[in-house]
Amino acid sequence: MKVIKHIFDGDFGCEESTTNKPTVSVTLVDEAGDETYVTVEDQWLVEHGLDVGDKWPDDLD
């Protein structure tokens, strides 16, 4: 099981691309304390109701 440790939104103001959907970098941590990083669309994260402290869906590992 992995849990969301941190969500970093790297898109700011005018730097944000108009051709791509905004993305965020997500830091995940497993039971052993090992961290992994994924990048997902911000809207996908919102649609799935995921936030810091939530369990990461197993089917996305």
N, C-alpha and C positions, 0 to 999 in steps of 0.2 A: 504494500500500500504506500502511495506517495501522497504527501500533503503540500498544499500551496504555502510556501514560506514568504514569498515576496512577489509583487507584481510591479513591473517598471514600465511606465508609459514614456517611451522615448520620443513621441511626436509632440512637438510644441508649436502652437500658433502658426505663423506663416511658413515654418519649415515643413509642415505637414503636406504630404503629397496629395494632389487632387485626383490622381489616376488610380491610386491604390487605397484599399480600405485600411483604416488605422490599425496598427498591430501593437501588441504589448509583449514584453519578455516576462516569462513566468519562471521563478525559481521553485523547484520541487525538492522535497527532502523525504528520504525513505526511513524505515525503522532503524537502519544502521547509521543514520546521520549523513549518508551520501547525498550530495546535491546534483541535480540535473537541471538543464535549462531548455525551455521550449519557447517558441514564438507562435502566437495565435492571434487571430483577428479579435480586436477588442469587443466587437459586437457579439461574437461567438461566446466569449466569456460571460457577457451580460445575459445572453439568451439562456445559458445554462446555469445562471445564478451562482457562479463560482467567485470566491473571494479568498483572501488570506485566511488560512486555517482550515479551509475546506479540503476534503479528500478529492484527489485528482481521479477522473474516470479511468478505470482499469483498461478499457478498450483503446485508450489513447497512448499507452506506454510505448 
